[in-house]
Amino acid sequence: MGSLQKLLKRNKVKAAYKACRDPEYFSRHANVHKPTYLWIGCVDSRVAAERIMDVEPGEILTFRNIANQCQPGESSIESVIELALEKFGIDQILVCGHYDCGGITQAVCGHGDSPLNSWVDPIRDLHSQFAKELDSLEKENKINTMSRINVAAQVAHLASHPVVKQCWEQGRKLEVHGVMFDTGTGDLLDLEISQSAPSTLEDSALLEKLATQAIAEPARA
């Protein structure tokens, strides 16, 4: 049996199991799509938002790319921000990085001319910006610390986004959070860099402030 057939069989078994336990499960969720969270995460197959947060279908609008980036002007992130805030009225945005991130490793250690290397170039710039804090660290710690800095940078980008700022100026509740997923323990960790109002800092100063806060290993419950 080929790989697709295996997946289709597993889907059939799971769907039947869900329907047996709750006959209205699929019909109930099919008519409800009112997410309250926007999850911006990495494409890494170990970092699945619904499983990490243990939520039902329809609760999270999920957006993923390599190394969970929110680069200003990039069409896909611009589109999802518009969808999340203007169509669904979402009031919670989570930027989730993770430990042992291949995209971060590529940015820190990789070289060459390729679409992947071009994609992670902004992370290379971050790495250069915080070289003083990173250079003394051994590789694993350096990659994981860089992952936290990257999350902080994306939170700063979102906090500076015109649509996000407009929501705040209109008095709407909107919070932007930075979190890390530990692939080794399953823990979702708060970096404590949440933003819920326009910053008085310039964009670059806000990024530096949040990234500096994120360098320290987050507390674990």
N, C-alpha and C positions, 0 to 999 in steps of 0.2 A: 504494500500500500504506500503510495507516494505521500509526500509531506502535506500537500493540500488536502488529500483525502483524510489524513490523520486529523488535521485541524477541523474539517467539517464533521467528522465523527465525534470529536470531543465537544464541539459546539452543540451537536444534537443531544448528546448525553446531558450536558449541563443545562440546556434549555428545558429538557424533559424533567430534570430534577427540580429546577426552579418552579416549573408549572405544577408539578405534583405537590410541592410544599405550599404553594400559593397560586391557585388557578388564575388569579387576576393580576399577577405580578407584571407581566409584559404589557397587557392592555392598560394597566394603571400608569405605568411609566411612559408608554408610547404617546400619551396625550399631554404630558407635562414636561416642559423644557423651560424652567425658570431658574437658571443657575444664580447662586449668590456669591460664588467665588470664581475668580479668574486665576488659573494656575499656569504660570509660565515656567516651564521646566526643560530639562535636557531630554534628548532622544534616547538616552541610555535605556536599554530594555529592563534594567533592574529598578527603574525609578518611575513607577506607574502611580499616578496621583490617586486614582480611585482606591487602589489597594492600600496605599500608604495612609490615607485619611479615613478609610473604611466608610465610604459614603455610597449612597444609592445613585443610580443613573439619573441625570438631570440636575444634580446639585452643583457640579463643577464644569465650567467651560475651560477646556484644556488646550494649551498652545505649547508646542515643543519644538526646539531646534537644538543644534549642537552647542552645548555649553550655555544653554538658557540665556541667550542674549536678547536685549531690547534696544538695538541700535537705532538712534533717531533717523527718521526718513526711510527706513527699510520697509518695503511695502507690506509685507506679511504682518509685522508687528503693528504697523499703523492701522491695518484693517481690523485686527483682533481687538485693539483698544477701542476703536469706533464701535464695533459690534458689542463688546462687553459693557461699555459705559453708556452709549447712546441708545442701543436697542434693548438690552436687558437690564440696564440700571444697576449693574453689579456694584457692590460697595466694599468688596474685599479683594485685593489683588495679592497673590503670593508669588514671589520669585523664589524658585527652589533650585539651589545648586546641590551637588552631592560630592561625597568623598570618592577618590579614585576615578576622577572624571577624565575620560580619554580626550575630550576637546581641550581641556586645560593643559593636559600633558602635551598635546600637539602644539599648543601655543608656546609653551615654555621650552620644549625640547625639539620640536620639529623644524624642518627647513624645506625649502623647495618652492617651486611655482606650481600651485594646484588650487582648485576651487576650495578645498578644505583649508589650506594654509591662508588663503585670502580671507576666508570667513573668520578665522580666529585672529587675524591681524589686530583688531581692537584690544584683544586680551594681551597680546604681546606689548602693546603700548602701555597697558596697565602694569604689566610685569616690569617694564622699564621704569615706570613712574615710582614703583614701590620696591625697586631693586635693593635699596639699603636695608629694608626690613626683611627681604626674602633671601638674599645671597648667603647668609650665614646658616640657613636651614638645610638639613639633609633632604634628599629628593622627595620622599613621600610627604613629609611635613610641608615642604615648599609647595607641592601641588595642591595639597588640601587647604593651606593658607591662601594660596592664589584663588582657589575656588570660592572662598569666603569673600575675598576682595572683589571678585567678579560679581557675586551676588549684590554686594553693596553698590557697585557701579551701576548695575541695572536698576536697582531701587532708585538711585539718584537720577538716572535717565527718565524713569517714569514720573518721578516727582516734579521734573522739569518739563514734562510733556504738556503742550497747550490744552489738550482735552482734559487731562487730569487737573490742571490748574483752573480751568473753567468750571469744573465740578465744584472745586473748593470755593471759588469766588461766588458761585451761586448758592453756597451754603449747604451743599449736599454732603452727606456723610460718605467718606471714601478713605480707606486705609490701604497703604501699600506696605507689605511686609517682606522681609528677607529671611529665608529659612534654609537650613542645610539638612539633607538626608544622609544619614550614616548607613552606607550599604552593608557594613559589617555587623550592625546591631539592630537595624530597623528603626532607629530613633529619628524623629523629625525635630530639629533643634532650632530654636528661635535665636536669631542673631541680634535681636533687640535694637534694630535700626529702623523700626516702623516710622512711616511718615503719614500724617493725617491732616496737614495744612500746608499752605505755601511756605517755603523757606525764605528767610531774609537774606540768605547767602547767595552768592553767584553760583551758577551751575557747577563750575569746576571746584569751588570751595566746598560745596555740599558733597560732591563725590569724594573729595579727599577726606572730609570729616567722617562720612559713613564708612569708607574703606578702612580708615585708621581704627574705627571702633570694631570692625569685623575681623581684624587681624587676630585678636585673642580668641582662643578656643571657647565656644559657647558653653554655658552651664548646662548640666544634665540633671534632670529631676531625680 
